[in-house]
Amino acid sequence: GLNARRALGGHAHTRTTSAPERCEGSSGRSRAPPSLRRCRRSTRAAASFTSRTAPTTTMAAAEIKFENYVLSRGGTRLIRKILIANNGLGAVKAIRSLRLWEYETFRTHDILHLVCMATEDDLKANAEYIRLADEFIMVEGGSNRNNYANVDLIVKVARRCEADAVWPGWGHASENPKLPAALDYHGIAFLGPSADAMDAVGDKICANLLAQSCDVNVIPWSGSGLTIPEGLTIPEDILAAATLRTLEEAEASALKVGFPLMVKASEGGGGKGIRMVTNMDELRVGFVQVQAEVPGSPIFVQQLSVNSRHLEVQVVADKHGQAISLYGRDCSVQRRHQKIIEEGPVTVAPRAMCEELERGAVRLAKKVQYSGVGTVEYLYNITTGAYSFLEVNPRLQVEHPVTETITGVNIPCVQLQIAMGIPLHKIPHIRRFYGQADPMGVSPIDFDTAPQNPPIGHCMAARVTAEDPDSGFKPTSGAIHALQFRSLPGVVGNFSVGLTGGVHQFADSQFGHIFSHKPTRDEAATLLVQALSELSIRGEIHCNTKYVCHLIEKDLFRADRHDTAWLDGLIAAKDIPGGLADHLVVACSAVMRATRRHQELEQRVVHALTRGVPPEAWMTNLSEHSFELIYKDVKYSLRVTMGSRTLFYIHVNQQAVCEAEVLVLHDGGLKVLLGGKAHTVHTEETKMGLKVHIDGHPCFFPDDFDPTRMNAPGTGKLLRYLTPDGGRAVEGVAYCEIEVMKTVMPLLATSTGFITHLIQPGAALEPGDELCAVEVEDPSAVKVSQPFSGVFQRFERRKLTGALRDDSSLVRFNVNSTGVIQLLAGYDFNKTDDPVTPLLEVLGTMRLAVDDFSETKQAGFHAPRP
């Protein structure tokens, strides 16, 4: 393997495979030399295999079938108990895929035993994977360095539960070569590449050096021109020359590479540890942020590729030197270099170009003796048609179901079979993909010449994330009160939580993934929009589903002419989808606020009467509620009166503007009928105001702005203050940085003045926590909400009078008799000040009888004419 581990940036990177190493996982012994470890491992595996395959009267038929399956395909070890060293969506997908393969192949769910790691945070979030697993082991909560990214802990847990293998998933410790090395020492299989192969291609600096040494196009970067001599060892001086340890080195390299450029952490990924900078000032800030997001990781800079698409190739390699590709994916719709929409197969590049990318990925996998599943990523210039190597991800990726859909290959089960030593040509899913007549056979396949089945239609996927598109996709966390996914033909949805749950502050922001599958790209896009529009998510978090629908409907995306900078450009231009009309939002929220206050007062009255105490006078006015709501910096003075338990009259600035009919739903929400259209409304109180969900759109009504306070907008951790204690903060300028879901986010000052720190760096934050007190410099300059003074939108009330005119006797009778009933019941009636007089005017008249008879006749006689 490649011997190139470095000693840079605070990490131990000296790479050697011959000197003994100490394994910190569970044993204090020095690590044995490779040859001894291989011998020890082989002996243990053989003994285990022999003991397990010895026929006994108590062995279940399914277990015998499983063992025969592995033996007949040349497997070298049995893997039954698997530790899922991941959480969230990754753990859910792994468990479901392995269970599917197990049942399809052996018609039982009793062979594999899947063990998960669980934290208190995951339990509180109602994590789906904990329910799906056969066994759970509680581990420390908090940051992932305490649990899922903690190599020592994973090894200890795997040994204690006697796991045969560990599935790492993505993120966390999935790209840490220490994990496969430590597991290998203890004879535990790793469902991924070896430590050497992972270190060779997973480290972004090493991967770029390897690629350009193999004559693969590499975009200009801090290591341009450096090549590796013959062999697989990367000399320390070459690694050092490509790595940036200080800000001064980054500035010097940036002058050579040229702006705009990317600042990248070699060990980053998933949108973490990467910043785009366009000048030296941004470089100085971005370099420090990348260091904070991926502590200790070596850093490099790379020229920003323009007019480019992000294409990637799924590679699969076994332990016998065979490697194949499973077509490619297009993941060009990204924000902050985090993918949001993925699709496959690739349609923007000619098939000949795609084949060249696939062949290059296979060659690279073979060169580093890769085994397992990985992804080779490229940038493809849509203007020139040229491509350049980007990086290698030595792990399974979030979007792998796109490839599964267009190839029919269950990738996690292929990972398992590779780890058991089964060659690619003996894995049924691979044989089907290559069109073999006998999928269950074991005959050799020449993968260099054998044709693959064509892609099965087109698959398009959207990530469902707890982010706020209206605020530049800032991560959010909190409870999920309701999640409803409505299935459609050709649509699959994966979620990390059940019908209720949450996304905690230490989790990844992605908690769902929706896939649509149709014969063509345009059909898949249309189906995906429909599936997303029917997805209902309500809770403390924000969600991106409405925004993703907006993106898919863009002409540039539909024409397949977007690039990797497209979405960031839309965000910078504040291109957000048109939401609900402001006055509709205010009206629905006013009804919800009045309903809640009515229910609260009613409970107080009942409680007082139950105790035998007369209710206070202010409690008894149950049908009239006055309050103010602030929406988009406009303050609305509202008075809501009730005509009945289901009828509300809304007044703005003492003027009646509309009426709403209301149904109270079982879950506490409302169905509000305004202007002939019903809207579903839910609400929740927060420390900073009222949050209302209207037809899935979150709308926030803040409390009156207090310029003397700066509050945390959500959960997270305070990293550092950018303005010192007692220093002057400027409105609109960042005064501190917080960490939200492993992402560093700046907080902008909401007023100008001298601040006093109230919370120390490192403290956990909750929404509304006061970070700083502000001595306002100029109170007259403080921005305040302006009272609404315009014309409020009129919503026509529903008309249920058929062909009758509004001034007809029957309509006047119905309206005014209803008004009398409302008034006698203690409710309001705003159609007229006196409903009794017009009611008496029509009572007993011939016109009323004729109108009533006419309506009854029209309703009863509707048979078709002969």
Secondary structure, DSSP 8 states (H G I E B T S, - for coil): --B--B--TTS--B--SSS--B--SS--SB---HHHHHHHHHHHHHHHHHHHHS--TTS-HHHHHHHHHHHHTT------EEEE---HHHHHHHHHHHHHHHHHHHS-SSS-EEEEEE-HHHHHTTBHHHHHSSEEEE---SSGGGTTT-HHHHHHHHHHTT-SEEE--SSTTTT-THHHHHHHHTT-EESS--HHHHHHHHSHHHHHHHHHHTT--B--BTTTT----SSSB--HHHHHHH-B-SHHHHHHHHHHH-SSEEEEEEEEETTEEEEEESSHHHHHHHHHHHHHHSTT--EEEEE---SEEEEEEEEEE-TTS-EEEEEEEEEEEEETTEEEEEEES--SS-HHHHHHHHHHHHHHHHHTT--EEEEEEEEEETTT--EEEEEEE-S--TTHHHHHHHH---HHHHHHHHHTT--GGG-HHHHHHTT-S-TT------TTTS------SEEEEEEEESEEGGGTSEE--EEEEEEE----TTEEEEESB-SSEEE-TTS-SEEEEEEEEESSHHHHHHHHHHHHHH-EEEESS---HHHHHHHHTSHHHHTT---TTHHHHHHHTT-------HHHHHHHHHHHHHHHHHHHHHHHHHHHHHTT----GGGS-TTEEEEEEEETTEEEEEEEEEEETTEEEEEETTEEEEEEEEEE-TTS-EEEEETTEEEEEEEEEETTEEEEEETTEEEEEE----TTEEE-SSSEEEEEESS-TT-EE-TTSEEEEEEETTEEEEEE-SS-EEEEE-S-TT-EE-TT-EEEEEEES-GGG----EE--S-----------TT--TTSHHHHHHHHHHHHHHHHTT----S-S-SHHHHHHHTT-HHHHHHHHHHHHHHH------
